[in-house]
Amino acid sequence: MSDSSTVGELGVLRSKRNATRYQILVEIAERQPAVSQREIAEAIGVTAQAVSDYLGDLVEDGHVRKHGRGRYEVTKEGVDWLISQTDDLRSFVEYVSENVIEEVEVDTAIATAAIEEGQRVTLAMQDGVMHATPGDVGSATAVAVTDAEPGQDVGAAEFEGMLDYQPGEVTVLSVPTVQDGGSRALSDDAVESRLADHDRVAAAGVEALVAV
């Protein structure tokens, strides 16, 4: 799984009906052949009548075979459906764990003083960069996950509160690639007039560096 578009393929997550069918099939597979509808209802948080209705649909769809009163068995088709849905869920969980949670659970700040791993820190924005100060006194706090000396980068996690900052303004100039004229395609006056209005300038790419 490479991106979050896979969420759209997960019928179990998109449909409450499919989610309930999935849960009921799991419960039947665990209990078969003697299956108590009331026990299943209590296990998944629905009524016994709802379980009965779903069982009827599962039998009709060929996912469950009924052998008599209170005796059910998941068919090969039902097992195949369970496996396919479980594989999709497993892939989605792996995607979330590896590509989503890991990206947001730890952030980086600049230490304003010596910080020890496990220490609670206060986070604040300074000159557009997040800084971490030892202590739990600000509106936004976190736990340091690395040691750091003053001025070093420090990892922070377990965030609490709201980071207070003042939004700024950024002006972006698009510089053509060298194939399209590069920096020579820009007017010197147009670039210089904009540079004069800003105290900080950054360039990305050779063409942009030459232009400024």
Secondary structure by P-SEA (a helix, b strand, c coil): cccccccccccccccaaaaaaaaaaaaaaaccccccaaaaaaaacccaaaaaaaaaaaaaacccccccccbbbbcaaaaaaaaaaaaaaaaaaaaaaccccccccbbbbbbcccccccbbbbbbbcccbbbbbccccccbbbbbcccccccbbbbbcccccbbbbbbbbbbbbbbbcccccccccccaaaaaaaaaaccbbbbccaaaaaac
